[in-house]
Amino acid sequence: MQQSTGVLYVVATPIGNLGDMTDRARKVLSEVDLIAAEDTRQTLRLLTHFGISSKLVAYHDYNEAVVAPRLLAEIDAGRSVALVSDAGTPLISDPGFSLVAAARERGLSVVPVPGANAAICALSAAGLPSDRFLFVGFPPRTRSHRLAWLAELDEERGTLILYESGKRILATLVDIGEALGESRRLVLAREMTKYFETFLAGTPCELVQRLDGDAEQRLGEFVVLVAGNADAGDADRAEAERVLRILGESLPLAQAVSIAARLTGVKKNALYRLGLELNLAQGTAATDSGE
């Protein structure tokens, strides 16, 4: 069986400023046989701006069950397809996962064409820790579901990144304060790369007051960044220390670390260093020698 030479390109587009369109993205979009777009009207404006005339087809949450097989058939036949979202990188809170997964399962070529992404763009300029973060997309729309959803994120130590619309931003900020605590530091990134780009920092209560008193600050789309739970790391260490002390009373340090890692989820290297800090290796050696 001859292998298909078709390709599925996953192409990032600007999140606002058209100057962020990469040369490679323009080239790919101008050369592919077909562009699968979340909103063909919005994508058509982008293509027109850059003088691109490739054929468009709508591909979104409501028609993907029908359209995805057709796109896969095109790629199987050796044609090239570009997947784009309304803005930014496809699949990041946008349609496309099922198409990419199906293409991979069929052994088809999937090629990313990187570019703008709102979550990473906001994180890079927010001033919150970026060594560990968790992107969680859009919160649930109803308050009860949103509070439950936030409660599940309370112990996350990394910076939380979520998207929200201007219509629900105030309600979501109130719920963040209730579920995660009013002491959490937040950064709101609004209309990034556009003329009215704004970054606001503060506690949930402070930001609610700021937005409630300025209707213009509630316009557009938001990236909400929430500082991680600093106390969660202390709780993990306390539990790891407790388990390691108990195991270290009767087991060699290496064995105690191995079991503690399975019980607590803490990495072995960190547990081994903790064991040395607690002098567990010395204590085990003394026990083994009969002292």
C-alpha positions in Angstrom: 0.0 0.0 0.0 1.4 3.4 -1.0 1.7 5.8 1.9 -0.2 9.1 1.6 1.8 12.2 0.9 -1.0 14.4 2.3 -0.3 16.6 5.3 -2.4 18.1 8.1 -0.9 21.4 9.1 -1.9 22.9 12.5 -1.4 26.6 11.9 -1.3 29.3 14.5 -2.7 32.7 13.5 -2.5 36.1 15.2 -4.6 36.8 18.4 -5.0 40.4 17.4 -2.1 42.2 15.8 -1.8 41.0 12.2 1.9 41.8 12.4 2.3 38.6 14.4 1.5 36.4 11.4 4.6 34.4 10.6 6.1 34.1 7.2 5.8 30.3 7.4 2.1 30.5 8.3 1.4 32.7 5.3 3.3 30.4 3.0 1.5 27.3 4.3 -1.9 28.8 4.1 -1.3 30.1 0.5 -0.1 26.7 -0.7 -2.5 24.1 0.9 -5.4 22.6 -1.0 -7.9 23.3 1.8 -8.1 25.4 5.0 -10.4 24.1 7.8 -11.5 27.1 9.8 -13.6 27.5 13.0 -15.3 30.6 11.6 -14.8 30.9 7.8 -15.9 34.6 7.8 -13.2 35.6 10.3 -10.6 33.5 8.6 -11.6 34.9 5.2 -10.8 38.4 6.5 -7.4 37.2 7.6 -6.7 35.6 4.3 -7.9 38.6 2.3 -5.5 40.8 4.2 -2.6 38.7 3.2 -3.8 38.0 -0.4 -4.4 34.3 0.2 -7.0 32.6 -1.9 -7.0 29.0 -0.7 -10.3 27.2 -0.5 -12.1 27.4 2.9 -14.3 24.8 4.7 -16.0 25.3 8.0 -14.8 23.0 10.8 -16.2 23.5 14.3 -17.6 21.7 17.3 -21.1 21.4 15.7 -20.0 19.8 12.4 -16.7 18.0 13.2 -18.4 14.6 13.2 -19.4 15.1 9.6 -16.5 17.2 8.3 -13.5 15.4 10.0 -13.9 12.2 7.9 -14.0 14.3 4.7 -10.8 16.1 5.7 -9.1 12.8 6.5 -10.1 11.5 3.1 -8.6 14.5 1.5 -5.3 13.9 3.3 -5.4 10.2 2.5 -5.7 11.2 -1.1 -2.5 13.1 -0.9 -3.8 16.6 -0.5 -2.7 19.1 2.1 -5.1 20.6 4.7 -4.5 23.5 7.1 -6.4 23.6 10.4 -6.8 27.1 11.9 -8.9 28.5 14.8 -10.5 32.0 15.1 -7.2 33.2 16.7 -4.1 31.8 18.1 -3.0 28.1 18.2 -5.7 25.5 17.3 -6.8 22.9 19.9 -6.1 25.3 22.8 -9.7 25.7 23.9 -10.6 25.4 20.2 -11.9 22.5 18.0 -9.4 20.2 16.3 -8.5 17.5 18.9 -10.5 14.7 17.3 -9.2 15.5 13.8 -5.5 15.6 14.9 -6.0 12.4 17.0 -7.7 10.6 14.1 -4.9 11.7 11.7 -2.3 10.3 14.1 -4.1 7.1 14.5 -4.2 6.6 10.7 -0.5 7.3 10.4 -1.0 10.6 8.5 1.5 13.4 8.7 0.6 16.2 11.2 2.8 19.3 11.1 2.6 22.1 13.6 3.2 25.7 12.4 3.7 27.6 15.6 2.8 31.2 16.4 0.7 33.2 18.8 -1.0 31.7 21.8 -3.0 33.9 24.2 -2.2 31.8 27.3 1.5 31.8 26.8 1.5 35.4 25.7 -0.2 36.4 28.9 2.0 34.3 31.1 5.2 35.8 29.6 4.2 39.3 30.7 2.2 38.7 33.8 5.0 38.6 36.4 3.7 35.4 38.0 5.9 32.2 38.3 6.2 30.5 34.9 8.3 27.5 35.8 5.1 25.5 36.5 1.7 26.3 35.2 -1.6 24.7 34.4 -3.9 25.8 31.5 -7.5 24.9 32.3 -9.5 26.7 29.5 -12.9 28.2 30.1 -14.6 27.8 33.5 -18.1 26.3 33.6 -20.9 28.9 33.1 -23.1 28.1 36.1 -21.9 29.3 39.5 -22.3 25.9 41.3 -20.3 24.1 38.7 -17.7 26.9 38.5 -17.2 26.8 42.3 -16.8 23.0 42.3 -14.4 23.3 39.3 -12.3 25.9 41.1 -12.2 23.9 44.3 -10.6 21.0 42.5 -7.8 23.4 41.4 -7.2 24.8 44.9 -4.1 22.7 45.7 -2.3 23.4 42.4 1.1 24.9 43.2 1.7 26.2 39.6 0.2 29.3 38.1 -3.4 28.7 36.8 -4.3 30.0 33.4 -7.9 30.3 32.3 -9.9 32.1 29.6 -13.1 34.1 30.3 -15.4 36.4 28.4 -16.2 40.0 29.4 -19.8 39.0 30.2 -18.8 36.6 32.9 -15.5 38.0 34.2 -16.9 39.7 37.3 -18.8 36.5 38.4 -15.7 34.4 37.8 -13.5 36.8 39.8 -16.0 36.6 42.7 -16.0 32.8 42.6 -12.2 32.7 42.5 -12.0 34.7 45.7 -14.5 32.4 47.4 -13.1 29.1 46.2 -9.3 29.9 46.2 -9.1 32.6 48.8 -9.0 36.4 48.7 -5.3 36.5 49.3 -4.5 34.9 45.9 -2.7 37.2 43.5 -4.3 37.5 40.0 -3.4 39.1 36.7 -5.9 39.9 34.1 -4.7 40.2 30.5 -7.3 41.8 28.2 -7.2 42.4 24.4 -3.6 41.3 24.1 -1.6 42.6 21.1 -4.5 45.0 20.3 -4.8 48.7 20.7 -6.5 48.5 24.1 -4.2 45.8 25.6 -4.4 45.9 29.4 -2.8 44.0 32.2 -4.3 44.4 35.7 -2.9 42.8 38.9 -4.4 42.4 42.3 -6.6 40.2 44.6 -9.9 39.0 43.4 -11.7 41.7 45.4 -9.5 44.5 44.1 -10.0 43.4 40.5 -13.8 43.1 41.0 -13.8 46.7 42.3 -11.6 47.9 39.4 -13.7 46.3 36.7 -17.0 47.1 38.3 -16.2 50.8 38.3 -15.0 50.8 34.7 -17.2 49.2 32.1 -14.6 49.6 29.4 -12.3 47.2 31.3 -15.0 44.5 31.0 -14.9 44.6 27.2 -13.2 41.9 25.1 -11.7 38.5 26.0 -9.7 37.8 29.1 -6.8 35.6 30.1 -7.0 35.1 33.9 -3.8 34.1 35.6 -4.0 32.9 39.3 -0.9 32.5 41.5 -0.5 28.9 42.6 -1.2 27.7 46.2 2.1 28.3 48.0 0.8 26.3 51.0 0.2 23.2 48.9 3.9 22.6 48.7 4.3 22.8 52.4 1.5 20.3 52.9 3.1 17.9 50.4 6.4 18.1 52.2 4.8 17.6 55.6 3.0 14.4 54.4 6.1 13.1 52.6 8.2 13.7 55.8 5.6 11.9 57.9 5.5 8.8 55.6 9.3 8.8 55.2 9.9 8.9 58.9 7.6 5.9 59.5 9.2 3.8 56.8 12.7 4.9 57.7 12.3 3.4 61.2 12.5 -0.1 59.8 13.7 0.1 56.2 16.9 1.2 54.5 16.6 4.7 53.1 16.5 3.6 49.4 13.7 1.2 50.0 11.8 3.8 52.2 12.2 6.4 49.5 10.8 4.0 46.8 7.7 3.1 48.9 7.2 6.7 49.9 7.3 7.9 46.3 4.5 5.5 45.4 2.4 6.6 48.4 2.8 10.3 48.1 3.6 11.0 44.5 6.7 13.0 45.4 9.7 12.3 43.2 12.3 9.9 44.5 15.2 12.4 44.2 13.3 14.9 46.4 12.5 12.2 48.9 16.1 11.0 49.1 17.3 14.5 49.8 14.6 14.8 52.5 15.7 11.5 54.0 19.3 12.8 54.2 18.2 16.0 55.8 16.3 13.9 58.4 19.4 11.7 59.0 17.3 8.7 58.1 20.3 7.0 56.4 22.3 7.3 59.6 19.5 6.0 61.7 18.9 3.0 59.5 22.6 2.2 59.6 22.6 2.3 63.3 19.6 0.0 63.5 21.2 -2.5 61.1 24.3 -2.6 63.2 22.4 -3.4 66.3 23.3 -0.3 68.2 
